[in-house]
Structures are given as structure tokens and as C-alpha cells.
Amino acid sequence: MNTGYSIVGSIPTKEREEFTAIGSSVNLASRLESRARANQIIVSSHMRDRIHNQFDIEPITVKVEEEIRAFEYEREYYEVLGKII
């Protein structure tokens, strides 16, 4: 999960019309999702800043050789462990 600016809307072509979201925040969210194991939620530092009072969050390590391509500047990722009761 990630948060940030994106462009969201309908993008029509001759063949069909699609509703989509594009932008670097969407790309990072997609790459975090592809790294997550089953039943695991990984969030960026931007998302952690928004939800840290509501959820138990733990930092995770991303090895240099496993860095998320095109987001080398973003090195802090977190796993959501559960809701704070």
C-alpha cells in the first residue's frame, strides 16, 4: 500500500473503455503488492505516517539486491501486523 498523487479516470480507446490510475505512487503500490507474501500487507513510509496510530506496524528490511526498481530513494518499508485495539 502507498499513498500519493496519481491521475485517475476513464481512458477510452476504439476497442474499449477502461477506468485506471497512473502515477509513481500507483507504481510503488503495485510493486509493494507483488513483494508481499500471502496475507501480508507491506506499506511505504508515506502510508505508515498516515496509519501508525491505528495499526501495529513493524519495519521490514529490503536487501539492496531486492530494492524495488525505480524507487531506490524509498528504502523504508513496513509490515502491518494488525489493528491496535
Biopython code that builds the backbone (N, CA, C, O; Angstrom):
import numpy as np
from Bio.PDB.StructureBuilder import StructureBuilder

atoms = [
    (1, "MET", "N", (0.845, -1.169, 0.000)),
    (1, "MET", "CA", (0.000, 0.000, 0.000)),
    (1, "MET", "C", (0.890, 1.231, 0.000)),
    (1, "MET", "O", (1.979, 1.241, 0.574)),
    (2, "ASN", "N", (0.403, 2.243, -0.647)),
    (2, "ASN", "CA", (1.116, 3.506, -0.724)),
    (2, "ASN", "C", (0.085, 4.616, -0.822)),
    (2, "ASN", "O", (-1.085, 4.365, -1.110)),
    (3, "THR", "N", (0.514, 5.813, -0.588)),
    (3, "THR", "CA", (-0.347, 6.972, -0.743)),
    (3, "THR", "C", (0.406, 8.033, -1.532)),
    (3, "THR", "O", (1.633, 8.104, -1.463)),
    (4, "GLY", "N", (-0.306, 8.840, -2.265)),
    (4, "GLY", "CA", (0.335, 9.891, -3.048)),
    (4, "GLY", "C", (-0.569, 10.339, -4.179)),
    (4, "GLY", "O", (-1.708, 9.892, -4.313)),
    (5, "TYR", "N", (-0.029, 11.229, -4.983)),
    (5, "TYR", "CA", (-0.788, 11.766, -6.112)),
    (5, "TYR", "C", (-0.781, 10.798, -7.291)),
    (5, "TYR", "O", (0.198, 10.095, -7.542)),
    (6, "SER", "N", (-1.892, 10.785, -7.997)),
    (6, "SER", "CA", (-1.999, 9.977, -9.210)),
    (6, "SER", "C", (-3.074, 10.595, -10.099)),
    (6, "SER", "O", (-3.820, 11.483, -9.685)),
    (7, "ILE", "N", (-3.127, 10.109, -11.301)),
    (7, "ILE", "CA", (-4.184, 10.506, -12.226)),
    (7, "ILE", "C", (-5.147, 9.334, -12.329)),
    (7, "ILE", "O", (-4.745, 8.209, -12.627)),
    (8, "VAL", "N", (-6.402, 9.604, -12.084)),
    (8, "VAL", "CA", (-7.419, 8.548, -12.084)),
    (8, "VAL", "C", (-8.527, 8.963, -13.028)),
    (8, "VAL", "O", (-8.991, 10.103, -13.007)),
    (9, "GLY", "N", (-8.949, 8.007, -13.867)),
    (9, "GLY", "CA", (-10.053, 8.335, -14.753)),
    (9, "GLY", "C", (-10.277, 7.305, -15.827)),
    (9, "GLY", "O", (-9.640, 6.253, -15.868)),
    (10, "SER", "N", (-11.189, 7.639, -16.680)),
    (10, "SER", "CA", (-11.568, 6.776, -17.789)),
    (10, "SER", "C", (-10.649, 7.061, -18.973)),
    (10, "SER", "O", (-10.461, 8.213, -19.365)),
    (11, "ILE", "N", (-10.080, 6.002, -19.535)),
    (11, "ILE", "CA", (-9.197, 6.130, -20.687)),
    (11, "ILE", "C", (-9.790, 5.299, -21.822)),
    (11, "ILE", "O", (-9.593, 4.085, -21.882)),
    (12, "PRO", "N", (-10.515, 5.960, -22.717)),
    (12, "PRO", "CA", (-11.173, 5.209, -23.800)),
    (12, "PRO", "C", (-10.236, 4.963, -24.984)),
    (12, "PRO", "O", (-9.359, 5.773, -25.286)),
    (13, "THR", "N", (-10.442, 3.843, -25.630)),
    (13, "THR", "CA", (-9.795, 3.540, -26.900)),
    (13, "THR", "C", (-10.905, 3.107, -27.860)),
    (13, "THR", "O", (-12.068, 3.027, -27.465)),
    (14, "LYS", "N", (-10.557, 2.831, -29.103)),
    (14, "LYS", "CA", (-11.572, 2.368, -30.058)),
    (14, "LYS", "C", (-12.152, 1.024, -29.646)),
    (14, "LYS", "O", (-13.330, 0.752, -29.875)),
    (15, "GLU", "N", (-11.312, 0.177, -29.030)),
    (15, "GLU", "CA", (-11.747, -1.172, -28.671)),
    (15, "GLU", "C", (-12.574, -1.215, -27.390)),
    (15, "GLU", "O", (-13.542, -1.971, -27.303)),
    (16, "ARG", "N", (-12.198, -0.404, -26.388)),
    (16, "ARG", "CA", (-12.904, -0.453, -25.103)),
    (16, "ARG", "C", (-12.560, 0.776, -24.268)),
    (16, "ARG", "O", (-11.674, 1.561, -24.607)),
    (17, "GLU", "N", (-13.282, 0.910, -23.184)),
    (17, "GLU", "CA", (-13.042, 1.999, -22.248)),
    (17, "GLU", "C", (-12.598, 1.408, -20.920)),
    (17, "GLU", "O", (-13.216, 0.467, -20.422)),
    (18, "GLU", "N", (-11.542, 1.945, -20.349)),
    (18, "GLU", "CA", (-11.016, 1.437, -19.084)),
    (18, "GLU", "C", (-10.942, 2.562, -18.064)),
    (18, "GLU", "O", (-10.660, 3.712, -18.401)),
    (19, "PHE", "N", (-11.197, 2.213, -16.824)),
    (19, "PHE", "CA", (-11.003, 3.125, -15.710)),
    (19, "PHE", "C", (-9.703, 2.712, -15.045)),
    (19, "PHE", "O", (-9.544, 1.548, -14.675)),
    (20, "THR", "N", (-8.766, 3.646, -14.886)),
    (20, "THR", "CA", (-7.450, 3.280, -14.378)),
    (20, "THR", "C", (-6.850, 4.391, -13.536)),
    (20, "THR", "O", (-7.368, 5.506, -13.489)),
    (21, "ALA", "N", (-5.748, 4.069, -12.874)),
    (21, "ALA", "CA", (-4.968, 5.038, -12.109)),
    (21, "ALA", "C", (-3.522, 4.928, -12.575)),
    (21, "ALA", "O", (-2.996, 3.825, -12.729)),
    (22, "ILE", "N", (-2.879, 6.073, -12.798)),
    (22, "ILE", "CA", (-1.482, 6.063, -13.214)),
    (22, "ILE", "C", (-0.690, 7.074, -12.386)),
    (22, "ILE", "O", (-1.234, 8.074, -11.918)),
    (23, "GLY", "N", (0.586, 6.800, -12.217)),
    (23, "GLY", "CA", (1.458, 7.691, -11.473)),
    (23, "GLY", "C", (2.468, 6.902, -10.666)),
    (23, "GLY", "O", (2.312, 5.695, -10.482)),
    (24, "SER", "N", (3.498, 7.571, -10.186)),
    (24, "SER", "CA", (4.546, 6.866, -9.442)),
    (24, "SER", "C", (4.024, 6.279, -8.143)),
    (24, "SER", "O", (4.509, 5.232, -7.714)),
    (25, "SER", "N", (3.049, 6.921, -7.499)),
    (25, "SER", "CA", (2.501, 6.358, -6.256)),
    (25, "SER", "C", (1.771, 5.045, -6.528)),
    (25, "SER", "O", (1.806, 4.132, -5.704)),
    (26, "VAL", "N", (1.117, 4.951, -7.671)),
    (26, "VAL", "CA", (0.422, 3.718, -8.063)),
    (26, "VAL", "C", (1.449, 2.629, -8.394)),
    (26, "VAL", "O", (1.272, 1.467, -8.027)),
    (27, "ASN", "N", (2.526, 3.016, -9.092)),
    (27, "ASN", "CA", (3.575, 2.048, -9.437)),
    (27, "ASN", "C", (4.225, 1.457, -8.191)),
    (27, "ASN", "O", (4.450, 0.249, -8.118)),
    (28, "LEU", "N", (4.530, 2.315, -7.203)),
    (28, "LEU", "CA", (5.140, 1.802, -5.972)),
    (28, "LEU", "C", (4.181, 0.867, -5.249)),
    (28, "LEU", "O", (4.604, -0.182, -4.761)),
    (29, "ALA", "N", (2.912, 1.217, -5.169)),
    (29, "ALA", "CA", (1.924, 0.353, -4.520)),
    (29, "ALA", "C", (1.863, -1.007, -5.206)),
    (29, "ALA", "O", (1.781, -2.039, -4.539)),
    (30, "SER", "N", (1.902, -1.012, -6.514)),
    (30, "SER", "CA", (1.872, -2.267, -7.265)),
    (30, "SER", "C", (3.105, -3.116, -6.975)),
    (30, "SER", "O", (3.000, -4.333, -6.824)),
    (31, "ARG", "N", (4.258, -2.487, -6.897)),
    (31, "ARG", "CA", (5.491, -3.232, -6.630)),
    (31, "ARG", "C", (5.534, -3.751, -5.202)),
    (31, "ARG", "O", (6.053, -4.840, -4.958)),
    (32, "LEU", "N", (4.998, -2.991, -4.254)),
    (32, "LEU", "CA", (4.915, -3.480, -2.876)),
    (32, "LEU", "C", (3.974, -4.688, -2.802)),
    (32, "LEU", "O", (4.264, -5.671, -2.120)),
    (33, "GLU", "N", (2.866, -4.601, -3.501)),
    (33, "GLU", "CA", (1.911, -5.713, -3.526)),
    (33, "GLU", "C", (2.555, -6.977, -4.085)),
    (33, "GLU", "O", (2.318, -8.073, -3.577)),
    (34, "SER", "N", (3.364, -6.829, -5.121)),
    (34, "SER", "CA", (3.994, -8.013, -5.717)),
    (34, "SER", "C", (5.056, -8.624, -4.815)),
    (34, "SER", "O", (5.385, -9.800, -4.971)),
    (35, "ARG", "N", (5.597, -7.861, -3.882)),
    (35, "ARG", "CA", (6.596, -8.374, -2.928)),
    (35, "ARG", "C", (5.964, -9.073, -1.731)),
    (35, "ARG", "O", (6.608, -9.898, -1.083)),
    (36, "ALA", "N", (4.727, -8.754, -1.438)),
    (36, "ALA", "CA", (4.078, -9.285, -0.235)),
    (36, "ALA", "C", (3.778, -10.775, -0.360)),
    (36, "ALA", "O", (3.393, -11.267, -1.420)),
    (37, "ARG", "N", (3.965, -11.471, 0.748)),
    (37, "ARG", "CA", (3.589, -12.881, 0.821)),
    (37, "ARG", "C", (2.076, -12.970, 1.035)),
    (37, "ARG", "O", (1.415, -11.951, 1.233)),
    (38, "ALA", "N", (1.539, -14.162, 0.995)),
    (38, "ALA", "CA", (0.114, -14.362, 1.250)),
    (38, "ALA", "C", (-0.225, -13.808, 2.630)),
    (38, "ALA", "O", (0.500, -14.064, 3.592)),
    (39, "ASN", "N", (-1.295, -13.067, 2.736)),
    (39, "ASN", "CA", (-1.780, -12.480, 3.989)),
    (39, "ASN", "C", (-0.829, -11.458, 4.601)),
    (39, "ASN", "O", (-0.923, -11.179, 5.796)),
    (40, "GLN", "N", (0.071, -10.901, 3.822)),
    (40, "GLN", "CA", (0.992, -9.879, 4.313)),
    (40, "GLN", "C", (0.648, -8.547, 3.653)),
    (40, "GLN", "O", (0.347, -8.486, 2.461)),
    (41, "ILE", "N", (0.699, -7.477, 4.458)),
    (41, "ILE", "CA", (0.477, -6.132, 3.933)),
    (41, "ILE", "C", (1.755, -5.343, 4.151)),
    (41, "ILE", "O", (2.210, -5.178, 5.283)),
    (42, "ILE", "N", (2.337, -4.853, 3.048)),
    (42, "ILE", "CA", (3.538, -4.030, 3.100)),
    (42, "ILE", "C", (3.143, -2.611, 2.717)),
    (42, "ILE", "O", (2.440, -2.395, 1.730)),
    (43, "VAL", "N", (3.606, -1.645, 3.511)),
    (43, "VAL", "CA", (3.275, -0.251, 3.232)),
    (43, "VAL", "C", (4.549, 0.580, 3.118)),
    (43, "VAL", "O", (5.588, 0.229, 3.677)),
    (44, "SER", "N", (4.453, 1.683, 2.387)),
    (44, "SER", "CA", (5.560, 2.619, 2.258)),
    (44, "SER", "C", (5.624, 3.495, 3.506)),
    (44, "SER", "O", (4.719, 3.468, 4.341)),
    (45, "SER", "N", (6.687, 4.262, 3.625)),
    (45, "SER", "CA", (6.817, 5.170, 4.765)),
    (45, "SER", "C", (5.732, 6.251, 4.734)),
    (45, "SER", "O", (5.290, 6.714, 5.786)),
    (46, "HIS", "N", (5.304, 6.652, 3.542)),
    (46, "HIS", "CA", (4.233, 7.650, 3.430)),
    (46, "HIS", "C", (2.922, 7.108, 4.002)),
    (46, "HIS", "O", (2.198, 7.821, 4.697)),
    (47, "MET", "N", (2.628, 5.855, 3.707)),
    (47, "MET", "CA", (1.407, 5.237, 4.216)),
    (47, "MET", "C", (1.513, 5.012, 5.720)),
    (47, "MET", "O", (0.544, 5.218, 6.451)),
    (48, "ARG", "N", (2.684, 4.589, 6.180)),
    (48, "ARG", "CA", (2.896, 4.375, 7.618)),
    (48, "ARG", "C", (2.610, 5.652, 8.388)),
    (48, "ARG", "O", (1.995, 5.606, 9.454)),
    (49, "ASP", "N", (3.044, 6.785, 7.869)),
    (49, "ASP", "CA", (2.809, 8.059, 8.542)),
    (49, "ASP", "C", (1.322, 8.331, 8.740)),
    (49, "ASP", "O", (0.934, 8.989, 9.704)),
    (50, "ARG", "N", (0.501, 7.835, 7.845)),
    (50, "ARG", "CA", (-0.942, 8.066, 7.933)),
    (50, "ARG", "C", (-1.670, 7.083, 8.836)),
    (50, "ARG", "O", (-2.718, 7.424, 9.386)),
    (51, "ILE", "N", (-1.143, 5.866, 9.007)),
    (51, "ILE", "CA", (-1.897, 4.832, 9.727)),
    (51, "ILE", "C", (-1.236, 4.341, 11.008)),
    (51, "ILE", "O", (-1.772, 3.448, 11.665)),
    (52, "HIS", "N", (-0.083, 4.902, 11.382)),
    (52, "HIS", "CA", (0.666, 4.350, 12.512)),
    (52, "HIS", "C", (-0.078, 4.417, 13.846)),
    (52, "HIS", "O", (0.247, 3.653, 14.756)),
    (53, "ASN", "N", (-1.058, 5.298, 13.992)),
    (53, "ASN", "CA", (-1.832, 5.373, 15.239)),
    (53, "ASN", "C", (-2.945, 4.340, 15.305)),
    (53, "ASN", "O", (-3.520, 4.113, 16.370)),
    (54, "GLN", "N", (-3.252, 3.713, 14.176)),
    (54, "GLN", "CA", (-4.372, 2.778, 14.120)),
    (54, "GLN", "C", (-3.941, 1.327, 13.976)),
    (54, "GLN", "O", (-4.714, 0.416, 14.272)),
    (55, "PHE", "N", (-2.696, 1.103, 13.518)),
    (55, "PHE", "CA", (-2.237, -0.249, 13.248)),
    (55, "PHE", "C", (-0.869, -0.495, 13.862)),
    (55, "PHE", "O", (-0.049, 0.418, 13.971)),
    (56, "ASP", "N", (-0.633, -1.735, 14.261)),
    (56, "ASP", "CA", (0.671, -2.166, 14.741)),
    (56, "ASP", "C", (1.538, -2.402, 13.507)),
    (56, "ASP", "O", (1.225, -3.246, 12.668)),
    (57, "ILE", "N", (2.628, -1.650, 13.408)),
    (57, "ILE", "CA", (3.459, -1.680, 12.205)),
    (57, "ILE", "C", (4.901, -1.946, 12.600)),
    (57, "ILE", "O", (5.403, -1.397, 13.581)),
    (58, "GLU", "N", (5.561, -2.797, 11.819)),
    (58, "GLU", "CA", (6.951, -3.157, 12.085)),
    (58, "GLU", "C", (7.789, -2.924, 10.832)),
    (58, "GLU", "O", (7.368, -3.277, 9.730)),
    (59, "PRO", "N", (8.989, -2.322, 10.995)),
    (59, "PRO", "CA", (9.847, -2.134, 9.816)),
    (59, "PRO", "C", (10.290, -3.475, 9.246)),
    (59, "PRO", "O", (10.491, -4.437, 9.987)),
    (60, "ILE", "N", (10.440, -3.535, 7.933)),
    (60, "ILE", "CA", (10.989, -4.719, 7.286)),
    (60, "ILE", "C", (12.227, -4.302, 6.510)),
    (60, "ILE", "O", (12.371, -3.141, 6.129)),
    (61, "THR", "N", (13.096, -5.233, 6.285)),
    (61, "THR", "CA", (14.335, -4.957, 5.575)),
    (61, "THR", "C", (14.203, -5.392, 4.131)),
    (61, "THR", "O", (13.750, -6.499, 3.839)),
    (62, "VAL", "N", (14.599, -4.516, 3.238)),
    (62, "VAL", "CA", (14.664, -4.855, 1.820)),
    (62, "VAL", "C", (16.139, -4.855, 1.460)),
    (62, "VAL", "O", (16.806, -3.825, 1.549)),
    (63, "LYS", "N", (16.646, -6.010, 1.054)),
    (63, "LYS", "CA", (18.055, -6.132, 0.698)),
    (63, "LYS", "C", (18.358, -5.290, -0.532)),
    (63, "LYS", "O", (17.496, -5.076, -1.385)),
    (64, "VAL", "N", (19.588, -4.821, -0.608)),
    (64, "VAL", "CA", (19.987, -3.954, -1.724)),
    (64, "VAL", "C", (19.688, -4.609, -3.064)),
    (64, "VAL", "O", (19.179, -3.955, -3.975)),
    (65, "GLU", "N", (19.999, -5.890, -3.190)),
    (65, "GLU", "CA", (19.761, -6.553, -4.476)),
    (65, "GLU", "C", (18.270, -6.781, -4.744)),
    (65, "GLU", "O", (17.882, -7.137, -5.857)),
    (66, "GLU", "N", (17.441, -6.574, -3.719)),
    (66, "GLU", "CA", (15.998, -6.738, -3.880)),
    (66, "GLU", "C", (15.263, -5.400, -3.888)),
    (66, "GLU", "O", (14.034, -5.362, -3.826)),
    (67, "GLU", "N", (16.022, -4.296, -3.964)),
    (67, "GLU", "CA", (15.374, -2.991, -3.946)),
    (67, "GLU", "C", (14.301, -2.910, -5.019)),
    (67, "GLU", "O", (14.391, -3.546, -6.070)),
    (68, "ILE", "N", (13.317, -2.138, -4.734)),
    (68, "ILE", "CA", (12.214, -2.001, -5.668)),
    (68, "ILE", "C", (12.658, -1.074, -6.788)),
    (68, "ILE", "O", (12.918, 0.111, -6.576)),
    (69, "ARG", "N", (12.738, -1.639, -7.978)),
    (69, "ARG", "CA", (13.244, -0.933, -9.155)),
    (69, "ARG", "C", (12.525, 0.400, -9.349)),
    (69, "ARG", "O", (11.303, 0.484, -9.233)),
    (70, "ALA", "N", (13.292, 1.422, -9.642)),
    (70, "ALA", "CA", (12.832, 2.786, -9.894)),
    (70, "ALA", "C", (12.448, 3.527, -8.613)),
    (70, "ALA", "O", (12.038, 4.686, -8.673)),
    (71, "PHE", "N", (12.574, 2.875, -7.461)),
    (71, "PHE", "CA", (12.243, 3.528, -6.198)),
    (71, "PHE", "C", (13.382, 3.361, -5.202)),
    (71, "PHE", "O", (13.148, 3.133, -4.015)),
    (72, "GLU", "N", (14.613, 3.474, -5.686)),
    (72, "GLU", "CA", (15.777, 3.304, -4.830)),
    (72, "GLU", "C", (15.832, 4.355, -3.730)),
    (72, "GLU", "O", (16.412, 4.113, -2.671)),
    (73, "TYR", "N", (15.233, 5.521, -3.970)),
    (73, "TYR", "CA", (15.216, 6.574, -2.955)),
    (73, "TYR", "C", (14.327, 6.208, -1.777)),
    (73, "TYR", "O", (14.518, 6.721, -0.675)),
    (74, "GLU", "N", (13.372, 5.338, -1.996)),
    (74, "GLU", "CA", (12.432, 4.902, -0.963)),
    (74, "GLU", "C", (12.964, 3.611, -0.368)),
    (74, "GLU", "O", (12.848, 2.555, -0.989)),
    (75, "ARG", "N", (13.542, 3.674, 0.816)),
    (75, "ARG", "CA", (14.188, 2.499, 1.392)),
    (75, "ARG", "C", (13.519, 1.994, 2.659)),
    (75, "ARG", "O", (13.930, 0.970, 3.205)),
    (76, "GLU", "N", (12.513, 2.681, 3.128)),
    (76, "GLU", "CA", (11.838, 2.262, 4.352)),
    (76, "GLU", "C", (10.474, 1.670, 4.012)),
    (76, "GLU", "O", (9.608, 2.338, 3.445)),
    (77, "TYR", "N", (10.307, 0.405, 4.372)),
    (77, "TYR", "CA", (9.046, -0.294, 4.151)),
    (77, "TYR", "C", (8.618, -0.928, 5.459)),
    (77, "TYR", "O", (9.449, -1.196, 6.327)),
    (78, "TYR", "N", (7.330, -1.165, 5.603)),
    (78, "TYR", "CA", (6.789, -1.649, 6.864)),
    (78, "TYR", "C", (5.748, -2.725, 6.609)),
    (78, "TYR", "O", (5.079, -2.746, 5.576)),
    (79, "GLU", "N", (5.635, -3.620, 7.587)),
    (79, "GLU", "CA", (4.608, -4.654, 7.544)),
    (79, "GLU", "C", (3.543, -4.300, 8.557)),
    (79, "GLU", "O", (3.845, -3.973, 9.705)),
    (80, "VAL", "N", (2.295, -4.367, 8.127)),
    (80, "VAL", "CA", (1.166, -4.134, 9.020)),
    (80, "VAL", "C", (0.863, -5.458, 9.722)),
    (80, "VAL", "O", (0.565, -6.462, 9.075)),
    (81, "LEU", "N", (0.943, -5.447, 11.046)),
    (81, "LEU", "CA", (0.755, -6.680, 11.824)),
    (81, "LEU", "C", (-0.680, -6.839, 12.319)),
    (81, "LEU", "O", (-1.128, -7.962, 12.547)),
    (82, "GLY", "N", (-1.388, -5.762, 12.483)),
    (82, "GLY", "CA", (-2.764, -5.852, 12.934)),
    (82, "GLY", "C", (-3.247, -4.507, 13.449)),
    (82, "GLY", "O", (-2.470, -3.562, 13.582)),
    (83, "LYS", "N", (-4.522, -4.437, 13.732)),
    (83, "LYS", "CA", (-5.134, -3.210, 14.218)),
    (83, "LYS", "C", (-4.844, -3.042, 15.713)),
    (83, "LYS", "O", (-4.873, -4.008, 16.475)),
    (84, "ILE", "N", (-4.565, -1.804, 16.115)),
    (84, "ILE", "CA", (-4.362, -1.512, 17.527)),
    (84, "ILE", "C", (-5.727, -1.510, 18.188)),
    (84, "ILE", "O", (-6.660, -0.864, 17.710)),
    (85, "ILE", "N", (-5.836, -2.231, 19.281)),
    (85, "ILE", "CA", (-7.143, -2.342, 19.977)),
    (85, "ILE", "C", (-7.255, -1.266, 21.027)),
    (85, "ILE", "O", (-8.268, -1.183, 21.720)),
]
sb = StructureBuilder()
sb.init_structure("model")
sb.init_model(0)
sb.init_chain("A")
sb.init_seg("    ")
for serial, (resi, resn, name, xyz) in enumerate(atoms, 1):
    if name == "N":
        sb.init_residue(resn, " ", resi, " ")
    sb.init_atom(name, np.array(xyz, "f"), 0.0, 1.0, " ", f" {name:<3s}", serial, name[0])
structure = sb.get_structure()
